[in-house]
Amino acid sequence: MKILITTHTQYQKNAYAKHFERAKYLAKLGNEVTFLITSNSRKIGFEEKIIDNVKVLMAPDLLWGVLRQGLCPWNIINRIIKLLVIGPFNSIHTIDSRPATILPALVSKLIFKSKLFMEWTDLFGRGGAMTQRSSKLYQLTFGKIESFFEEYFRKYADGTFTISTYLTDLQNKHLNISKDKNKQLPLGSDMARIIDYDKKLLRLKMNLDINKIFLIYVGNIYPDDEEVLISVCNEILKKYDEVNIILIGMKFLNYSGKQQYICPGFVDDETLFDYLGAADINLLPLKDNITNNARFPSKMNDYFVTARPLVASPTGEIKILYNNYKFGILSDSDNQTDFRNAVLEMINSSDRWSEYGAEAVRCAREKFDNNILANQIIDHYKKCGVVE
């Protein structure tokens, strides 16, 4: 099967790695896969790489840096021309619906009669992420355009994928898209990462105290969730001298140097899993709001393969998964006091850490295995009319 996976993201930035996994594991099944993204810097001509048997095409864009967000007309025009040259595809699979992603896909669908699939991995409008990370000015101007693109074109898709129950219901009830056309699909975990992480050896390697209890949080975070995380961590540190906090991500660099905080900023994958394997407890505070209910926290994919227990808020997909997998302790609510109490309970339940960790791995194997997810994608393509 000839498949196009397309997204506005730039090479090796933001969600690139998780999105590339979709392409990589589809290629492992013997499909001819092209992954179309945006170049980090090129303004004229495409860059091309072959990575894990996937052809990665990077479109030029006249904007720079973080402004390369899939809105540039030059990016759109170049993608349209490129798809007309390299098409047709059996399946065109968009991972977002920014103009540079959806408009070339629609042209290719119209010209070649390819089947179009739209994947929804995050809610921007309707009280979603735009309210958490964008200014009021953006919300009232370009945000309106982005919200339009997020929803309007889904009716032209032959099939859809949604990342959460919230988005599945939203698409069905408000956009009138039949659930028969949709497949709910989480992000995937790398099963090769499920190994025996020797905590003592990793702490020696990372220069971490082998006698401390380490709590860890990884990745981006919204302001409301950050407030809960840092407030609870500060309370825990006042109560326990033997606890240290590892915060991985560029946003946490301002905590670097504070007593009992370890904040390395951005790290590569190997270093990330060294830290995760050296830690005792994973943390995931999530306020019960539209943004968090609509998404799937991708850090869970990395947390779970290291067999460490999780303390999380009972929000969205985590609460649903917890019905079948007891991978840790959920707080009674999303507020700071309840999350703190859940963390304290976990610190004092070390006799159950390995049990919780085993459940986390079981969840990863049964729900997040990229090989299984790739087969589910192919099955959904065929269900919606793709012919090889």
C-alpha positions in Angstrom: 0.0 0.0 0.0 1.3 3.5 -0.9 0.7 5.8 2.1 1.2 9.5 2.7 1.5 10.7 6.3 1.4 14.5 6.5 1.7 17.0 9.3 2.8 20.7 9.6 5.5 19.9 12.2 9.2 20.6 11.6 11.9 18.0 11.4 12.8 16.6 14.9 10.8 19.3 16.7 7.8 19.2 19.0 5.6 16.2 18.1 7.8 15.0 15.2 9.0 11.9 17.0 5.6 10.6 17.9 4.2 11.4 14.5 7.1 9.8 12.7 6.4 6.6 14.6 3.1 6.3 12.8 5.0 6.3 9.5 7.8 4.1 10.7 5.6 1.2 11.9 3.4 1.4 8.8 6.6 1.0 6.7 7.6 -2.0 8.9 4.5 -3.8 7.6 5.8 -3.6 4.1 4.0 -0.4 3.0 5.6 2.3 0.9 5.4 5.3 3.2 6.1 9.0 2.6 6.2 11.4 5.6 5.6 15.0 4.6 6.6 17.7 7.1 8.1 21.2 7.1 11.8 22.0 6.8 13.4 23.7 9.7 15.1 26.4 7.6 14.8 25.8 3.8 12.9 28.5 1.8 13.3 27.0 -1.7 13.1 23.3 -2.6 12.4 20.2 -0.6 14.8 18.3 1.6 14.6 14.6 1.4 15.8 11.8 3.7 15.3 8.0 3.9 14.8 7.1 7.6 13.8 3.6 8.7 12.5 2.9 5.2 10.3 6.0 5.3 10.8 8.7 2.7 10.8 12.0 4.7 10.0 15.1 2.6 10.6 18.5 4.2 8.7 21.4 2.5 10.1 24.9 2.2 8.5 27.8 4.1 9.1 31.5 3.9 8.6 32.1 7.7 11.2 31.3 10.3 11.6 29.4 13.6 8.4 28.9 15.6 6.4 30.8 12.9 6.7 27.7 10.7 3.3 26.5 11.8 1.7 25.2 8.6 0.2 28.6 7.7 2.6 29.9 5.0 1.1 30.0 1.4 4.5 29.1 -0.1 4.6 25.9 2.0 1.1 25.1 0.8 1.8 25.7 -2.9 5.0 23.6 -2.8 3.2 20.7 -1.1 0.4 20.7 -3.7 2.9 20.6 -6.6 4.9 17.9 -4.9 1.9 15.7 -4.3 0.8 16.0 -7.9 4.2 14.9 -9.0 4.7 11.9 -6.6 1.0 10.8 -6.3 -1.3 9.0 -6.3 -1.4 7.4 -2.9 -3.8 4.7 -1.7 -4.2 6.6 1.5 -3.5 10.2 2.6 -3.3 10.4 6.4 -3.2 13.9 7.9 -2.1 14.2 11.6 -3.4 17.7 11.9 -5.5 20.0 9.8 -3.4 23.2 9.5 -3.7 24.7 6.0 -0.3 23.3 4.8 -1.5 19.8 5.8 -5.2 19.6 4.8 -5.3 21.8 1.6 -2.7 19.8 -0.4 -4.3 16.6 0.9 -7.7 17.7 -0.4 -6.2 18.6 -3.8 -4.6 15.2 -4.1 -7.8 13.5 -3.0 -9.7 15.4 -5.7 -7.2 14.8 -8.5 -6.3 11.1 -7.8 -9.4 9.9 -5.9 -7.2 8.9 -3.0 -8.8 8.0 0.3 -8.4 10.7 2.9 -7.9 10.0 6.6 -7.8 12.8 9.3 -6.2 12.1 12.7 -7.2 14.4 15.6 -4.6 14.4 18.4 -5.4 17.6 20.3 -8.3 20.1 20.6 -7.3 23.6 19.8 -10.6 25.5 19.7 -13.9 25.0 21.6 -12.2 25.8 24.9 -9.2 23.6 24.2 -5.4 24.3 24.0 -5.8 27.8 22.5 -7.1 29.0 25.9 -4.0 27.5 27.6 -1.2 28.6 25.4 -2.3 31.5 23.2 -2.8 35.2 23.8 -6.3 36.8 23.7 -5.3 38.6 20.5 -4.3 35.4 18.8 -7.6 33.7 19.9 -9.6 36.5 18.4 -7.6 36.7 15.1 -5.6 33.8 13.8 -7.1 31.5 16.4 -10.5 31.8 14.7 -8.9 30.6 11.4 -7.2 27.7 13.1 -10.4 26.6 14.8 -12.1 26.6 11.4 -9.5 24.4 9.8 -9.5 22.1 12.8 -13.1 21.1 12.3 -14.6 22.1 8.9 -12.7 19.7 6.6 -13.4 16.5 8.6 -16.6 16.0 6.7 -14.6 15.4 3.5 -12.5 12.6 5.1 -13.2 9.0 4.1 -12.2 7.9 7.6 -11.0 9.5 10.9 -8.8 8.8 13.9 -9.3 10.4 17.3 -6.9 10.2 20.2 -9.5 10.4 23.1 -13.0 9.5 24.0 -13.7 13.3 24.3 -12.8 13.9 20.7 -14.6 10.9 19.5 -17.8 12.1 21.1 -17.2 15.7 19.9 -16.7 14.6 16.4 -19.8 12.5 16.4 -22.2 14.8 18.2 -21.1 18.2 17.0 -19.6 17.5 13.6 -22.1 14.7 12.7 -19.3 12.3 11.7 -20.4 8.7 12.2 -18.5 6.6 14.7 -18.4 3.9 12.0 -15.9 6.1 10.1 -13.8 6.6 13.2 -11.1 4.6 15.0 -10.0 5.8 18.4 -6.2 5.5 18.5 -3.7 6.4 21.2 -0.1 7.3 20.6 2.3 4.4 20.7 5.1 3.1 22.9 8.4 1.6 21.8 8.4 -2.0 23.0 12.1 -2.2 22.7 12.3 0.2 25.7 10.8 -2.4 28.0 13.9 -3.7 29.6 15.2 -4.2 33.1 16.1 -0.7 34.3 18.7 -1.2 37.0 18.0 1.8 39.3 21.2 1.7 41.2 23.5 1.5 38.1 21.5 4.2 36.4 21.9 6.5 39.4 25.6 6.0 39.5 25.7 6.7 35.8 23.6 9.9 36.2 25.4 11.0 39.4 22.2 10.7 41.5 22.1 9.7 45.1 21.3 6.0 45.4 19.6 6.5 48.8 17.1 9.2 47.7 13.6 8.9 46.5 13.2 10.5 43.1 9.9 11.8 41.7 10.0 12.7 38.0 7.9 14.8 35.6 8.8 14.9 31.8 7.9 17.2 29.0 5.7 20.2 28.3 3.0 21.4 30.8 0.2 23.8 30.8 0.2 26.7 33.4 -2.7 25.3 35.5 -1.0 21.9 35.7 2.4 23.4 36.4 0.9 25.3 39.4 -0.3 22.0 40.9 3.0 20.2 40.1 5.3 22.7 41.6 3.2 23.5 44.6 2.9 19.8 45.5 6.6 19.2 44.9 7.5 22.1 47.2 5.2 20.7 49.9 6.7 17.2 49.6 10.3 18.6 49.7 9.5 20.4 53.0 8.2 17.2 54.5 10.9 14.8 53.2 14.6 15.5 53.1 15.2 12.2 51.3 13.1 13.2 48.3 14.4 14.8 45.2 12.5 16.1 42.1 13.6 15.6 38.5 11.9 17.9 36.0 12.8 17.3 32.4 11.9 19.9 29.8 13.0 23.4 28.8 10.3 25.1 30.8 11.7 23.9 34.1 15.2 25.4 33.7 14.2 28.3 36.0 14.0 25.7 38.8 17.5 24.6 38.2 19.8 25.1 41.2 17.1 25.1 43.7 17.7 22.6 46.5 16.5 19.1 45.8 15.5 20.0 42.2 17.3 18.4 39.2 16.4 20.2 35.9 18.5 19.2 32.9 16.4 20.9 30.3 16.0 19.2 27.0 17.7 15.8 26.8 18.0 13.1 24.1 16.1 9.9 24.2 18.8 7.8 25.8 19.3 10.3 28.6 15.5 10.6 29.1 15.2 6.9 29.6 18.2 6.8 31.9 16.4 9.4 34.1 13.1 7.5 33.9 14.8 4.3 34.9 16.7 5.9 37.7 13.5 7.5 39.2 11.0 5.9 41.6 7.7 7.6 40.9 6.3 9.3 37.8 4.0 12.3 38.2 1.2 13.5 36.0 -1.1 16.3 37.4 -3.9 17.2 35.0 -6.6 19.7 35.7 -10.0 18.5 34.8 -10.6 20.8 31.8 -11.5 20.5 28.2 -7.8 20.7 27.0 -6.7 17.7 29.2 -9.9 15.7 28.6 -9.4 16.0 24.8 -5.8 14.9 24.6 -3.7 11.9 25.4 -0.6 12.8 27.4 2.2 11.3 25.3 4.5 11.1 28.3 2.5 8.1 29.5 4.0 6.2 26.6 7.5 6.7 28.0 6.5 6.4 31.7 4.9 3.0 31.3 7.7 1.1 29.6 10.1 1.8 32.5 7.9 -0.1 35.0 7.7 2.7 37.5 4.4 3.6 39.3 2.4 6.7 38.4 0.6 9.3 40.5 -1.9 11.1 38.3 -5.1 13.1 38.4 -8.3 11.3 37.5 -8.7 13.1 34.2 -9.6 12.0 30.7 -8.0 8.9 29.2 -6.0 8.2 32.4 -9.2 7.6 34.4 -10.6 5.4 31.7 -7.4 3.3 31.4 -7.3 2.9 35.2 -10.5 0.9 35.1 -8.5 -2.0 33.7 -4.8 -1.3 34.7 -3.9 -0.3 38.2 -0.6 1.3 37.3 -0.4 3.6 40.3 -2.5 5.9 42.4 -5.1 8.4 41.1 -5.9 11.4 43.3 -9.5 11.8 44.4 -9.8 14.9 42.3 -7.7 17.3 40.2 -7.0 19.8 43.0 -3.7 20.4 44.7 -4.5 18.9 48.1 -5.8 15.6 46.7 -2.8 15.3 44.3 -0.4 16.0 47.2 -2.2 13.3 49.3 -1.8 10.8 46.4 1.9 11.5 46.1 2.4 11.1 49.9 0.5 7.8 49.8 2.7 6.5 47.0 5.9 7.6 48.8 4.8 5.5 51.7 3.7 2.5 49.6 7.1 1.4 48.3 6.1 -2.3 48.9 3.6 -1.9 46.0 5.8 0.0 43.5 6.9 -3.1 41.6 3.2 -4.2 41.4 2.2 -0.9 40.0 5.1 -0.9 37.6 4.2 -4.3 36.2 0.6 -3.0 35.5 2.1 -0.1 33.7 4.1 -2.4 31.4 1.0 -4.6 30.9 -0.9 -1.5 29.8 1.9 -0.5 27.4 2.0 -3.9 25.8 -1.7 -4.3 25.4 -2.7 -0.7 24.5 0.4 1.2 23.2 2.4 -1.3 21.2 3.2 0.5 17.9 3.1 -2.7 16.0 -0.5 -3.4 17.1 -1.5 0.2 16.4 0.0 0.1 12.9 -2.1 -3.0 12.1 -5.2 -1.2 13.4 -4.5 1.7 11.1 -4.3 -0.6 8.1 -7.5 -2.4 9.1 -9.3 1.0 9.4 -8.0 2.1 6.0 -9.4 -1.1 4.4 -12.7 -0.8 6.3 -13.1 2.7 4.9 -12.5 1.6 1.3 -8.8 1.7 0.6 -7.9 -0.9 -2.0 -4.2 -2.0 -2.4 
